[in-house]
Amino acid sequence: MFQIAILGGGLAGLVAAIELGKKYKVLLVEKDPYPRHRVCGEYVSNEVLPYLQTMGIHPLAEGAIPINQFEISTHSGNLIKTKLPLGGFGMSRYALDNLLFKKATKMAQIKFETCTEIKFKNTHFSIATKESNTYTAHYVIGAFGKRSAIDKVLERNFIQKKSSWLAVKAHYNYNFDPNVVALHNFDGGYCGLSKIEAGAVNACYLTTYKSFKRAKNITEFQQKIMSRNPLLANFFQHAQPLFENPLTISQVSFESKKPIENHIFMIGDAAGLIHPLCGNGMAMAIHSAKLLATVFFQNDFNNRNLLEKEYAKIWTHTFSRRLQSGQWIQKVLLRPALAKASFKIAKIVPSVLPKIIEKTHGESFV
Ligand SMILES: Cc1cc2nc3c(=O)[nH]c(=O)nc-3n(C[C@H](O)[C@H](O)[C@H](O)COP(=O)(O)OP(=O)(O)OC[C@H]3O[C@@H](n4cnc5c(N)ncnc54)[C@H](O)[C@@H]3O)c2cc1C
């Protein structure tokens, strides 16, 4: 019997395991081994840097690249540059998740298994895995990311609806300013470029199926659709891929979710996915895990109702406004006329852009 079982070992699950393992008997169930690449823009907001440092994780000492400039371009390559209010760093998920995994192994029991079923039985949960094991735990934390087979088992609302988004990511050799994170728009999506440790450039884009279907495959899509933006044309012409094939994910859903469902505490993307263009999903994943741990530490472990109420309150207070701002920005960017008008305003009043960025980010914490 575990006191807490965490399902999913991405950033949120790993941080939760490290924190909660200080006081409780914790199980972490993760389906895939470390290290591994994930579809992600790999720009991490500095709001989590002081906190990571308190955990003994020092991304910059591990080769992460400090980033303090933001560039955004229209479909036609019209570019605006601004300083990032808080800044961040570029680090691959391959490296970052692995650093946290090494810490988590000391704090929790980790099983590399795929969770297939969760049942709540009044006082505890029963968790079944594909590997035919069953675990019991007093509490379950859902850290299984933006979309998992568990969401279907739990019959969560968002999973019933089809999403119109897919994402593609790969690393490249390319001559790129290390202090910049760029967001280049194209018809039906946007592509983020930023450097990660060891000097590679991560290119990660999100696009609609509607737009993607206009090409036969990824290469043609990059050359014919994305490259109508001259800045992306330059990138795909000169960048040398470091992956044999890009990584892809489908059905990326931005539907709203709930921080508590079926008595499960949801953290990270399982609680809500912010639009990737905000570059804040990883910080939110880490922060939500830390908030949940604080709720556990500050309240009576045996009072389930109180813990649920307190976590739902703090999660909503901390993240709901950011999620709304992200939705609003995405809507603007995907409407070419609106995007063009907004760019004109941002060119005339340059202070607008940092203010918008601030709305999608939080303050740094420890
Ligand atoms: C295209 C794109 C670009 C992005 N770019 C950025 C960016 O530049 N900056 C940023 O801050 N954020 C970005 N994000 C968001 C960021 O990737 C997420 O917010 C972050 O990964 C969330 O972490 P997590 O721990 O909640 O989920 P994840 O990192 O997805 O981890 C979930 C874990 O659960 C495991 N799992 C799932 N199902 C099961 C199961 N049944 N049993 C066991 N384990 C299971 C998975 O294997 C995985 O390890 C981007 C997202 C997308 C889609």
The ligand as an SDF file (V2000), in Angstrom:
LIG
                    3D

 53 58  0  0  0  0  0  0  0  0999 V2000
    4.1840   21.3000  -29.8220 C   0  0  0  0  0  0  0  0  0  0  0  0
    4.4380   21.6660  -28.3950 C   0  0  0  0  0  0  0  0  0  0  0  0
    5.4390   22.5550  -28.0700 C   0  0  0  0  0  0  0  0  0  0  0  0
    5.6610   22.9080  -26.7320 C   0  0  0  0  0  0  0  0  0  0  0  0
    6.6460   23.7870  -26.4430 N   0  0  0  0  0  0  0  0  0  0  0  0
    6.8410   24.1750  -25.1710 C   0  0  0  0  0  0  0  0  0  0  0  0
    7.8800   25.0910  -24.8290 C   0  0  0  0  0  0  0  0  0  0  0  0
    8.6830   25.5300  -25.6460 O   0  0  0  0  0  0  0  0  0  0  0  0
    7.9820   25.4840  -23.5170 N   0  0  0  0  0  0  0  0  0  0  0  0
    7.1530   25.0110  -22.5450 C   0  0  0  0  0  0  0  0  0  0  0  0
    7.2930   25.4140  -21.3830 O   0  0  0  0  0  0  0  0  0  0  0  0
    6.1840   24.1230  -22.8340 N   0  0  0  0  0  0  0  0  0  0  0  0
    6.0110   23.6830  -24.1160 C   0  0  0  0  0  0  0  0  0  0  0  0
    5.0470   22.7670  -24.4060 N   0  0  0  0  0  0  0  0  0  0  0  0
    4.2460   22.2160  -23.3040 C   0  0  0  0  0  0  0  0  0  0  0  0
    5.0240   21.1550  -22.5270 C   0  0  0  0  0  0  0  0  0  0  0  0
    5.5720   20.2030  -23.3920 O   0  0  0  0  0  0  0  0  0  0  0  0
    4.0880   20.4670  -21.5370 C   0  0  0  0  0  0  0  0  0  0  0  0
    3.3260   21.4170  -20.8610 O   0  0  0  0  0  0  0  0  0  0  0  0
    4.8590   19.5970  -20.5380 C   0  0  0  0  0  0  0  0  0  0  0  0
    5.5280   18.5690  -21.2020 O   0  0  0  0  0  0  0  0  0  0  0  0
    3.9010   19.0000  -19.5310 C   0  0  0  0  0  0  0  0  0  0  0  0
    4.5630   18.0810  -18.6950 O   0  0  0  0  0  0  0  0  0  0  0  0
    3.7350   16.8880  -18.0400 P   0  0  0  0  0  0  0  0  0  0  0  0
    4.6350   16.2710  -17.0490 O   0  0  0  0  0  0  0  0  0  0  0  0
    2.3950   17.3710  -17.6050 O   0  0  0  0  0  0  0  0  0  0  0  0
    3.4410   15.8880  -19.2500 O   0  0  0  0  0  0  0  0  0  0  0  0
    4.4460   15.0070  -20.1130 P   0  0  0  0  0  0  0  0  0  0  0  0
    5.7780   15.6120  -20.1440 O   0  0  0  0  0  0  0  0  0  0  0  0
    3.7410   14.7610  -21.4040 O   0  0  0  0  0  0  0  0  0  0  0  0
    4.5460   13.6350  -19.3050 O   0  0  0  0  0  0  0  0  0  0  0  0
    3.4810   12.7370  -19.2130 C   0  0  0  0  0  0  0  0  0  0  0  0
    4.0700   11.3830  -18.8960 C   0  0  0  0  0  0  0  0  0  0  0  0
    3.0220   10.4310  -18.6420 O   0  0  0  0  0  0  0  0  0  0  0  0
    3.3920    9.1830  -19.1880 C   0  0  0  0  0  0  0  0  0  0  0  0
    2.1810    8.4020  -19.3810 N   0  0  0  0  0  0  0  0  0  0  0  0
    1.1180    8.6710  -20.1700 C   0  0  0  0  0  0  0  0  0  0  0  0
    0.2020    7.7060  -20.1010 N   0  0  0  0  0  0  0  0  0  0  0  0
    0.6950    6.7900  -19.2220 C   0  0  0  0  0  0  0  0  0  0  0  0
    0.2150    5.5500  -18.7400 C   0  0  0  0  0  0  0  0  0  0  0  0
   -0.9660    5.0520  -19.1530 N   0  0  0  0  0  0  0  0  0  0  0  0
    0.9630    4.8500  -17.8500 N   0  0  0  0  0  0  0  0  0  0  0  0
    2.1760    5.3340  -17.4350 C   0  0  0  0  0  0  0  0  0  0  0  0
    2.6920    6.5080  -17.8800 N   0  0  0  0  0  0  0  0  0  0  0  0
    1.9470    7.2200  -18.7550 C   0  0  0  0  0  0  0  0  0  0  0  0
    4.1060    9.5600  -20.4950 C   0  0  0  0  0  0  0  0  0  0  0  0
    4.9380    8.5170  -20.9620 O   0  0  0  0  0  0  0  0  0  0  0  0
    4.8830   10.7930  -20.0790 C   0  0  0  0  0  0  0  0  0  0  0  0
    6.1750   10.4830  -19.6260 O   0  0  0  0  0  0  0  0  0  0  0  0
    4.8290   22.3650  -25.7290 C   0  0  0  0  0  0  0  0  0  0  0  0
    3.8200   21.4550  -26.0470 C   0  0  0  0  0  0  0  0  0  0  0  0
    3.6170   21.0980  -27.3670 C   0  0  0  0  0  0  0  0  0  0  0  0
    2.5210   20.1360  -27.6950 C   0  0  0  0  0  0  0  0  0  0  0  0
  1  2  1  0
  2  3  1  0
  2 52  2  0
  3  4  2  0
  4  5  1  0
  4 50  1  0
  5  6  2  0
  6  7  1  0
  6 13  1  0
  7  8  2  0
  7  9  1  0
  9 10  1  0
 10 11  2  0
 10 12  1  0
 12 13  2  0
 13 14  1  0
 14 15  1  0
 14 50  1  0
 15 16  1  0
 16 17  1  0
 16 18  1  0
 18 19  1  0
 18 20  1  0
 20 21  1  0
 20 22  1  0
 22 23  1  0
 23 24  1  0
 24 25  2  0
 24 26  1  0
 24 27  1  0
 27 28  1  0
 28 29  2  0
 28 30  1  0
 28 31  1  0
 31 32  1  0
 32 33  1  0
 33 34  1  0
 33 48  1  0
 34 35  1  0
 35 36  1  0
 35 46  1  0
 36 37  1  0
 36 45  1  0
 37 38  2  0
 38 39  1  0
 39 40  1  0
 39 45  2  0
 40 41  1  0
 40 42  2  0
 42 43  1  0
 43 44  2  0
 44 45  1  0
 46 47  1  0
 46 48  1  0
 48 49  1  0
 50 51  2  0
 51 52  1  0
 52 53  1  0
M  END
$$$$
